[in-house]
Amino acid sequence: MLFKPLKIREITLRNRIMVSPMCQYSYEDGFSNDWHFVHLGSRAVGGAGIVMVEATAVEARGRITPQDLGIWKDEHIPNLERVAKFIESQGAMPGIQLAHAGRKASIFRSWDARKGACDGKDGGWRPVVAPSPIPFADNYVVPEVLSIDGITKITDSFVKAARRALKAGFRIVEIHCAHGYLLHEFLSPVANKRTDMYGGSFENRIRLPLEVVRAVRQLWPEHLPMFMRISATDWLEPQGWDLEQSVMFARILKKEGIDLIDCSSGAMVPNAKIPVGPGYQVFLSERIHKEADIMTGTVGIITQALQAETILVNNQASIIVIAREFLRDPYWPMHAALKLREGIKWPCPYHLASPTPEDCG
Ligand SMILES: Cc1cc2nc3c(=O)[nH]c(=O)nc-3n(C[C@H](O)[C@H](O)[C@H](O)COP(=O)(O)O)c2cc1C
């Protein structure tokens, strides 16, 4: 199953392996650069079916760190286009995750010894925005509450960013509605204490993510897929966003033209108890896949070829999404193919190292 092509709308993936979106925190003013090109290009060369570009900020204030990738202005398009074109030239589908960090914006990057909010002298900014004035943690910024007008502008930023992504040649757009960032903040009663039409009931909390999906789907071509990444649970029952709500949400998203739910979890609060281990999020994908009857991706400590294959054979997901193991091994699909005794074409310049040197491409 892992190497069986998969058709979504009018595009065909060469296999069911996706490079998970992974921030590199290595850019200036949001511009894609040589690191980005080589990093993602290598994983396309390595045989992935989809290479999903990391959380890409739809507004400058929606970056997680000052070094995030961005798509908030037209000037960002040419460098991104170079990346998308190369990925596709290697037989992988280029995707891009559009994101707004909400109350988790303006922090130091992960390997900085300083933690939490960074301010102007370190490239940070104020205000950061969110549904309610509740900081993510004590060392994060207290966010400014978005007005109704401000919320409308967020949708507009996603639309403009999607238009740029299309222009840059991406074939799949993924809306980031997970990990405690802005759209997830609206979903979760933990971060959303609003009393207007964007807070309170389930219908009100899903309103903004749904408006974003509707607006982006209108411009994203019929023949191209649209994904949504969610945190399927906050791991904070009973007060948080949970799997029951995710299933209901997924049914609605399917009707709105979302093709696949990329099922992650957590990151709404710093200290949720999460039973982390190999494939620990597979059950979330399985429930959503089966109960909402929609394609899903599963992610989280999937490192072994047979593990990935078993998930697909058991119908627990439609695609396998891999993050850190792809950092350890850009050629993971080639190695997985060897283990599963599957034929996979290696790039021709590498054919002399391949098990089937005569069959490259
Ligand atoms: C360096 C790094 C950067 C990440 N950046 C993003 C991101 O931009 N968007 C996102 O949705 N998840 C991001 N994640 C989460 C991963 O996509 C993935 O869900 C998580 O690492 C679990 O998968 P794994 O066990 O295969 O690493 C990141 C993870 C890592 C390690």
The ligand as an SDF file (V2000), in Angstrom:
LIG
                    3D

 31 33  0  0  0  0  0  0  0  0999 V2000
   11.6970   20.7760   13.4750 C   0  0  0  0  0  0  0  0  0  0  0  0
   10.2200   20.6140   13.5000 C   0  0  0  0  0  0  0  0  0  0  0  0
    9.4220   21.6100   12.9610 C   0  0  0  0  0  0  0  0  0  0  0  0
    8.0340   21.4590   12.9090 C   0  0  0  0  0  0  0  0  0  0  0  0
    7.2590   22.4050   12.2730 N   0  0  0  0  0  0  0  0  0  0  0  0
    5.9540   22.1610   12.0430 C   0  0  0  0  0  0  0  0  0  0  0  0
    5.1960   22.9860   11.1720 C   0  0  0  0  0  0  0  0  0  0  0  0
    5.7100   23.9160   10.5500 O   0  0  0  0  0  0  0  0  0  0  0  0
    3.8840   22.7090   10.9960 N   0  0  0  0  0  0  0  0  0  0  0  0
    3.2860   21.6460   11.6230 C   0  0  0  0  0  0  0  0  0  0  0  0
    2.0850   21.4300   11.4450 O   0  0  0  0  0  0  0  0  0  0  0  0
    3.9980   20.8140   12.4260 N   0  0  0  0  0  0  0  0  0  0  0  0
    5.3100   21.0400   12.6210 C   0  0  0  0  0  0  0  0  0  0  0  0
    6.0470   20.1460   13.3600 N   0  0  0  0  0  0  0  0  0  0  0  0
    5.4090   18.9090   13.8190 C   0  0  0  0  0  0  0  0  0  0  0  0
    5.6590   17.7810   12.8260 C   0  0  0  0  0  0  0  0  0  0  0  0
    5.1260   18.0940   11.5400 O   0  0  0  0  0  0  0  0  0  0  0  0
    5.0840   16.4400   13.3080 C   0  0  0  0  0  0  0  0  0  0  0  0
    3.6920   16.5630   13.4300 O   0  0  0  0  0  0  0  0  0  0  0  0
    5.6980   16.0030   14.6440 C   0  0  0  0  0  0  0  0  0  0  0  0
    7.1020   16.2180   14.6630 O   0  0  0  0  0  0  0  0  0  0  0  0
    5.4330   14.5120   14.9130 C   0  0  0  0  0  0  0  0  0  0  0  0
    5.9440   13.7090   13.8860 O   0  0  0  0  0  0  0  0  0  0  0  0
    7.3400   12.8830   14.0050 P   0  0  0  0  0  0  0  0  0  0  0  0
    7.2130   12.0110   15.2120 O   0  0  0  0  0  0  0  0  0  0  0  0
    7.4080   12.1050   12.7080 O   0  0  0  0  0  0  0  0  0  0  0  0
    8.4430   13.8640   14.1510 O   0  0  0  0  0  0  0  0  0  0  0  0
    7.4310   20.2950   13.4520 C   0  0  0  0  0  0  0  0  0  0  0  0
    8.2530   19.3120   14.0290 C   0  0  0  0  0  0  0  0  0  0  0  0
    9.6190   19.4480   14.0350 C   0  0  0  0  0  0  0  0  0  0  0  0
   10.4650   18.3390   14.6070 C   0  0  0  0  0  0  0  0  0  0  0  0
  1  2  1  0
  2  3  1  0
  2 30  2  0
  3  4  2  0
  4  5  1  0
  4 28  1  0
  5  6  2  0
  6  7  1  0
  6 13  1  0
  7  8  2  0
  7  9  1  0
  9 10  1  0
 10 11  2  0
 10 12  1  0
 12 13  2  0
 13 14  1  0
 14 15  1  0
 14 28  1  0
 15 16  1  0
 16 17  1  0
 16 18  1  0
 18 19  1  0
 18 20  1  0
 20 21  1  0
 20 22  1  0
 22 23  1  0
 23 24  1  0
 24 25  2  0
 24 26  1  0
 24 27  1  0
 28 29  2  0
 29 30  1  0
 30 31  1  0
M  END
$$$$
